[in-house]
Amino acid sequence: MGWNDHIDNDLSESLKELIAGGFVFEGGAPFAVAQKAIEGGRASLRPDEMKVFEEQLVPALRALEQAKREDEAEDAVGPPPPAD
C-alpha cells in the first residue's frame, strides 16, 4: 500500500455514498467519472474527466459532507426550533 492509498480509499467510499444517496445518477458523465475514480483513483482520470470531477463531483462531495455535519449536529443537540 502506498503512502496515499488511504486518500483514494476515502474518496472511493465518499463517491460510493454519493451514488447510493442519489447525488449522482447512472448514465451521466459524473457517474462514469465517479465509477472510474472508485476503481482507479483520481490519478486514473484523463483531463476531461478531471474537469467533470472538479466541476460536478467535488461540489456534490462537499454537499454530502455538509449534510453529514448537519445530521451529526442535530443528533448531538436536537432539531432546530420550529420557525414562527
C-alpha positions as CSV (number, residue, x, y, z in Angstrom):
1,M,0.0,0.0,0.0
2,G,1.4,3.4,-1.0
3,W,1.6,6.4,1.3
4,N,-1.6,8.0,-0.1
5,D,-3.7,4.9,-0.8
6,H,-5.9,5.8,2.2
7,I,-6.8,9.0,0.4
8,D,-8.1,7.1,-2.6
9,N,-9.9,4.7,-0.3
10,D,-11.6,7.6,1.5
11,L,-12.5,9.1,-1.9
12,S,-13.9,5.8,-3.1
13,E,-16.1,5.5,0.0
14,S,-17.4,9.1,-0.4
15,L,-18.1,8.6,-4.1
16,K,-20.0,5.3,-3.3
17,E,-22.0,7.3,-0.8
18,L,-22.8,9.9,-3.5
19,I,-24.1,7.2,-5.8
20,A,-26.1,5.4,-3.1
21,G,-27.6,8.7,-1.8
22,G,-28.8,9.6,-5.3
23,F,-26.5,12.6,-5.6
24,V,-25.1,11.1,-8.9
25,F,-27.3,9.2,-11.3
26,E,-26.3,6.3,-13.6
27,G,-25.9,7.2,-17.2
28,G,-24.3,10.6,-16.9
29,A,-20.7,11.7,-17.2
30,P,-20.4,12.3,-13.4
31,F,-21.5,8.7,-12.7
32,A,-19.0,7.4,-15.2
33,V,-16.2,9.6,-13.8
34,A,-17.1,8.5,-10.2
35,Q,-17.0,4.9,-11.2
36,K,-13.6,5.3,-12.8
37,A,-12.3,7.2,-9.7
38,I,-13.6,4.4,-7.4
39,E,-11.8,1.8,-9.5
40,G,-8.5,3.6,-10.2
41,G,-8.3,6.7,-8.0
42,R,-8.1,10.3,-9.2
43,A,-4.8,9.6,-10.9
44,S,-6.7,7.4,-13.4
45,L,-8.8,10.3,-14.7
46,R,-8.0,12.0,-18.0
47,P,-8.0,15.8,-18.2
48,D,-11.6,15.9,-19.5
49,E,-12.7,13.5,-16.7
50,M,-10.8,15.6,-14.1
51,K,-12.8,18.6,-15.3
52,V,-16.1,16.7,-14.7
53,F,-14.7,15.6,-11.3
54,E,-13.8,19.1,-10.2
55,E,-16.9,20.9,-11.6
56,Q,-19.6,18.3,-10.7
57,L,-18.4,15.7,-8.2
58,V,-16.4,18.0,-5.9
59,P,-19.4,20.2,-5.2
60,A,-21.6,17.1,-4.7
61,L,-19.0,15.7,-2.3
62,R,-19.0,19.0,-0.3
63,A,-22.8,18.9,-0.2
64,L,-22.7,15.3,1.1
65,E,-20.1,16.3,3.8
66,Q,-22.2,19.3,4.8
67,A,-25.3,17.1,5.1
68,K,-23.4,14.7,7.3
69,R,-22.2,17.5,9.6
70,E,-25.7,18.9,9.9
71,D,-27.1,15.4,10.8
72,E,-24.3,14.9,13.4
73,A,-25.0,18.4,14.9
74,E,-28.8,17.6,15.0
75,D,-28.1,14.3,16.6
76,A,-25.9,16.0,19.2
77,V,-28.2,18.9,20.2
78,G,-31.6,18.0,18.8
79,P,-33.5,19.5,15.9
80,P,-33.7,23.3,15.5
81,P,-36.7,25.0,16.9
82,P,-39.7,25.5,14.6
83,A,-39.9,28.7,12.7
84,D,-42.6,31.1,13.7
